Amino acid sequence: MNDHIKFLLNGELVTLGGFDPGLTVLRYLREQAKLKGTKEGCAEGDCGACTAVSATLENDVVVYKAFNTCIQFMGSMHGKALFTIEGISTPAQPHPVQKAMVECHGSQCGFCTPGFVMSLFGGYCNGAGGDRKSVDDLLAGNLCRCTGYRPIVDAAASALSLAKPVDFDGNRDALAAALAEISAPGAVRIESEAGEFFLPATTDELADILAKTPKARIVAGGTDLGLHVTKRHIQFEALVSVAAIAEMNAVVAEAGGLRIGAAVTYETAWPHLEKLYPDMGELIRRIGSVQVRSSGTIGGNIGNGSPIADSSPVLIAAGATLTLRKGAERRTVPLEDYFIEYGRQDLRPCEFIEEIFVPRPAAGAVLKAYKVSKRFDQDISAVCGIFNLSFAERDGVTRVASARIAFGGMAGTPLRATACEAFLIGKPWTEETVADAKAILDRTYEPISDARASAGYRRLIASNLLTKYFLETTASKEFRLAGRLEEFTSWTQ
């Protein structure tokens, strides 16, 4: 195994070894590289002040990703190019997004400004559009307390509407060549007095490391585990990153569905899942921010077992299964069976999630995903309700042929409404049927009251979301003329 990592920092090759496994990119930049432009604001990946941009080779194409350096571990930078605010311009020639920020007066106190610039830089390099929706999505992970955002949005629209060059420095081919040279396969083990950091190149190596190092914690995007370091100040004895394992970072389309490696990020999985289930794409759009989605992984979100993780209920409703591996042994479990109770999952010692399989929709199926939260962007669900029903005509009546319903935020785990599903199958799809099904839903869940919502609110929303699904799937001309769908939608959003 190699005892160091290699990466490009603002174009310069860096070889780094012997570091604390919990060393974050932000700490490295400020304390070791002495690049102070990247700021620490929240230390939990919410405010965006620490945003930097990485570049990787994906199918021989350079792809730029904005990410939160405060919760990203330094070992994950192996084989990548890292850009900070200091490396995207010269004093004589600011980058177009920097120039737009100056011309539009997009900075006041300046603390958040480097993060905004780097988010815009990442979007600029990836060809993001300058329309308001694209700008809002791009900047959802960056907070500012001075400007009111209007001048920053103006700067974004101005810079991103420009005709873009091939690359921000006209040297994409050279960057691709440099990345190819440092991203050669091979496992890495970094040892220090603080602990060990492993970077296996294959799932076989991962399985072997976990067998020999039972205390090792797997880290994927770091969007959850990073907070254990920055907020709880935990010192991990050993971390194992899955960032360099090709098969765990792949999405494979098959006749029956999609195989998604557990290390695939939201950003990578998004277009593939959206093709199967359009509402999945819209739900992923509201998970975190660009920075979070470019780092956070599907497998990691499932693995931490959170009852309010948005990806779990939608994948459960789609009928997803997990492949779990320990050593050379693999087993497949339905996703809903992985969650046993709050804080407890069906994961044996030294076992890990290898992949997620998402089946294609059944004939006549309509999947709708509803996220109810206090804010549209950057917020955790109070209730996340997913309905995946298929319908068939029989004797001139539309009946429910199959049903999968799952909720997040309604129990100690993401949970299917199996009693409600069983009741619906075979029933005519009518208001009377829905009313009876709502009563069953109300008896199924026992939500808690917390800062996001009361138990009563959650129960009411859960049953009303079934009404919304009914109205949307029966939105004929008569329904629209009556104004019922429009009225219902307006007060449930």
Helices and strands as residue ranges (DSSP letters): E 5-9, E 12-16, H 25-27, I 28-32, E 51-58, E 61-68, G 69-71, G 74-77, E 81-83, G 85-87, H 96-103, H 113-125, H 132-139, H 150-160, H 172-182, E 188-192, E 195-199, H 203-212, E 217-219, H 225-230, E 238-241, G 246-249, E 251-254, E 257-261, H 266-276, H 278-285, H 290-295, H 298-303, H 311-318, E 321-326, E 329-334, H 335-338, E 339-341, E 344-345, E 352-359, E 365-372, E 383-394, E 397-408, E 415-416, H 418-424, H 431-444, H 455-473, H 477-482, H 484-492
